Amino acid sequence: MTLPNTVRALRILLYVLMAIVGLAVVGIALQYYQGSVLTQVLRLLPALASVVQVFYLRPGRGILRITLTVTLSVYTVAACYGMLTGSPGAIIGMALGAAMLVLLHQRSAREWFAGTTSTQLEY
């Protein structure tokens, strides 16, 4: 399967987000963050929902592009809120979310998710 460069970059950034989510889960488990555990887990859910979708990236799954857009938008807004409340790592989350949203809406990525590219191989 030949991936367009935008989809390959999106996949790499989703793996980076997966590593960040893993670190956040460890931080929550060790009670590193202030506030209630429920609040921390709820703030992590949009990122977790985005990360899970990396395993379902296949050509022709247009609904996946829509769900990724929604979850990444919510994640970016939550990172923006975190930055406003003084969270030091929130700027990384904002930049990562914005970069993934831009990649997701590039022409080659839209065509790949729609299944209309001529360079993809059938399974």
N, C-alpha and C positions, 0 to 999 in steps of 0.2 A: 504494500500500500504506500503510495507516494503522498506525502503530506505537503501542503503548501507551507511556505516559511512562516506565515502568520499563525497557522494552526500549530506548527511545531513550537513556536515561541510561546503560544498560549498554553500548550501542554507543559512546557518547562516551568512557566510561571505558576501554573497550578500545582506542580510538584514543590516549588518553593513555598507556596502558601500552605501545602500539606506539612512541610517541615515547621513552619511557624505555628500552625495549629497544634502540632505535636509538642512543641516547646510550651505553648500556652496551657495545654492539658497537664503537662508535668508541673508547671507553675501553680495551676489551680490545685492539683493534688497535694503539693507541698505547702499550700496555703501562703504562697508568696504574695499574692495580690490582696489588697485591702477590699473590704466589702463582703457581702454575703456570697457564698458559693453559687447560689441560684442565679444571682445577677451576673456573675462572671460566666457561667455556662450559657445563659441566654444571650449574652453579648458575643459568644463564640459560635452560636448556631449558624448565622449566615455564612461564615467562613467554612464551617464544617460541611454545610450543604453544597457549597461551591466545590470543595475538594473532592467530595464523593463522586462528582460528575466526571472527573478526569478518567475514570475507569469505563465510562460509557461513550467516549468520544469516537464516533464512527461517522463516515460520510452518509448523508441522507437523513440525518436525524435533526430536522429543523426545530422540533420542540425543545431539544436540548439547548439550542442557541437562545431560545426565549427564556428557559429556566435559568441558564447561566447568567443572562443579562439581569434578571430579577434578583438573584441571590448575590451577584457581585455588586449590584447597585445598593442593596441593603447593607452589605458588608462595608462598602465605601462610605456610606452615610454613618454607619456605626464607628468607623475609624475616624471620621471627621469629628464626631461627638467626643470620642476618646481624646483626640488632640485638643479640643476645646476645654476638656476637663483636666488636662495636664498629664495625660499618658505619654511617656517618652517614646514609645515605639509606634505610636499611631501614625506618624508621618510615613513610615515604611508601608503600613497597611493602606494608607490613602494612595500612595504612589503605585503600589502593586495593583490595587483594585482599578485605578484609572487606566493603567497600562493594559490590563486584561480587557477592560471594556473597549478600549480603542482597538486592540487586536481582534476582538470578537466581531467588530462591525466593519472590518476591512472587506473589500470586495471579494478577495480570494477566499476568506474564511466564510463569508455568506454563501458563496457558491459551493464550497465544500460541504457545509452543513446542509444545504439544499439538495446535494447529490447531483449537481449539474456540471461538475468539472469533467473535462475530457481526459485528465491524467490519472484518475483513480483506477485502481484495479478491483475487479469483483472478487468476492470471497468464494 
